[in-house]
Amino acid sequence: MKTRFTLYGIGFAIGIVLVFFFLGGKKASCNWLPNDRILNIIQQKHISFSPEVKEQLLNSETDSLDIMSILSMGEIDFSKSKVKNDPCRNYWIEGTHKQQALVITVELCDSIAVVKTLDKKAQKK
């Protein structure tokens, strides 16, 4: 019995070392939830801004880094998103920046993600 646990422990330790060796330098991640998966897919695409959003960025306190922050940590509202569109899907993403709730819509295509709109969300009182 003791030798069985010893052999199991040695095999387990070797397995852990191998996993860390092969996956240690890579950006391996496990995005199981739909929200995380879609945000990860958007971040892997080339992200561009529509002319309307570029104009808003010039005339407001919000900048492209704020949008990138929302694209990495925002919440997708799947009920307002159009995920069945072909060839490009549209996602409604909500996030906060500087105590201000923002909503952006992203058009996700095969090779590019376009930020279509940028709006301030009405605060609930």
C-alpha positions as CSV (number, residue, x, y, z in Angstrom):
1,M,0.0,0.0,0.0
2,K,2.8,2.4,0.9
3,T,4.7,1.7,-2.3
4,R,1.5,2.3,-4.3
5,F,1.1,5.8,-2.9
6,T,4.8,6.5,-3.4
7,L,4.7,5.5,-7.0
8,Y,1.5,7.5,-7.5
9,G,3.1,10.5,-5.9
10,I,6.2,10.3,-8.1
11,G,4.1,9.9,-11.2
12,F,1.9,12.8,-10.2
13,A,5.0,15.0,-9.5
14,I,6.5,14.2,-12.9
15,G,3.2,14.9,-14.6
16,I,3.0,18.4,-12.9
17,V,6.5,19.2,-14.0
18,L,5.8,18.2,-17.6
19,V,2.6,20.3,-17.7
20,F,4.4,23.4,-16.4
21,F,7.3,22.8,-18.8
22,F,5.1,22.6,-21.9
23,L,2.5,25.2,-20.9
24,G,4.7,27.5,-18.8
25,G,5.8,29.9,-21.6
26,K,2.6,29.9,-23.5
27,K,-0.4,32.1,-23.1
28,A,-2.6,29.2,-22.4
29,S,-6.0,30.0,-20.9
30,C,-9.2,28.2,-20.2
31,N,-12.2,30.3,-21.1
32,W,-15.2,28.1,-20.5
33,L,-17.9,30.7,-20.0
34,P,-19.5,32.3,-23.1
35,N,-18.7,35.8,-22.0
36,D,-15.0,35.1,-21.5
37,R,-14.8,33.1,-24.7
38,I,-16.2,35.9,-26.9
39,L,-14.1,38.6,-25.2
40,N,-11.0,36.5,-25.9
41,I,-12.0,36.0,-29.5
42,I,-12.5,39.8,-29.9
43,Q,-9.1,40.6,-28.4
44,Q,-7.4,38.2,-30.8
45,K,-8.8,40.0,-33.9
46,H,-7.6,43.3,-35.4
47,I,-9.7,45.9,-33.6
48,S,-10.7,49.1,-35.5
49,F,-13.2,51.9,-34.7
50,S,-16.0,53.2,-36.9
51,P,-15.8,56.9,-37.9
52,E,-18.6,57.7,-35.4
53,V,-16.6,56.2,-32.5
54,K,-13.4,58.0,-33.6
55,E,-15.3,61.3,-33.6
56,Q,-16.7,60.5,-30.1
57,L,-13.2,59.6,-28.8
58,L,-11.9,63.0,-30.0
59,N,-14.7,64.9,-28.3
60,S,-15.0,63.1,-25.0
61,E,-13.0,62.0,-21.9
62,T,-13.1,58.4,-23.1
63,D,-10.1,57.1,-25.1
64,S,-9.2,53.9,-26.9
65,L,-7.6,52.4,-23.8
66,D,-10.9,52.6,-22.0
67,I,-12.6,50.7,-24.8
68,M,-9.9,48.1,-24.8
69,S,-10.4,47.7,-21.0
70,I,-14.1,47.2,-21.5
71,L,-13.3,44.6,-24.3
72,S,-11.2,42.7,-21.8
73,M,-13.3,42.9,-18.7
74,G,-16.8,43.9,-19.9
75,E,-20.0,41.9,-19.7
76,I,-21.8,40.9,-22.9
77,D,-25.6,41.2,-22.9
78,F,-26.5,38.2,-25.2
79,S,-30.2,39.2,-25.2
80,K,-29.3,42.4,-27.0
81,S,-26.6,41.0,-29.1
82,K,-27.2,39.6,-32.6
83,V,-25.1,36.4,-32.6
84,K,-26.8,34.7,-35.5
85,N,-25.9,37.4,-38.1
86,D,-24.0,36.2,-41.1
87,P,-21.1,37.0,-41.9
88,C,-20.5,39.3,-38.9
89,R,-22.0,39.0,-35.5
90,N,-22.9,42.0,-33.3
91,Y,-22.2,42.0,-29.6
92,W,-23.5,44.5,-27.0
93,I,-20.8,44.9,-24.3
94,E,-21.2,46.8,-21.0
95,G,-18.5,48.1,-18.8
96,T,-17.4,50.9,-16.5
97,H,-14.7,53.4,-16.6
98,K,-14.1,56.3,-14.1
99,Q,-17.4,55.5,-12.3
100,Q,-19.2,55.9,-15.7
101,A,-21.1,53.0,-17.3
102,L,-20.4,52.6,-21.0
103,V,-22.0,50.4,-23.6
104,I,-20.2,49.5,-26.8
105,T,-21.3,47.4,-29.8
106,V,-18.8,45.4,-31.6
107,E,-19.2,43.8,-35.0
108,L,-17.1,40.6,-35.0
109,C,-16.1,39.3,-38.5
110,D,-13.6,36.6,-39.5
111,S,-10.5,38.8,-39.4
112,I,-11.5,42.0,-37.8
113,A,-13.6,43.4,-34.9
114,V,-15.1,46.9,-35.4
115,V,-16.3,49.0,-32.5
116,K,-19.5,50.4,-34.0
117,T,-21.0,52.5,-31.2
118,L,-20.0,54.0,-27.9
119,D,-22.7,55.2,-25.6
120,K,-23.1,56.2,-21.9
121,K,-25.5,53.9,-20.1
122,A,-28.2,55.5,-18.0
123,Q,-27.4,55.1,-14.3
124,K,-30.1,53.4,-12.2
125,K,-31.1,55.4,-9.2
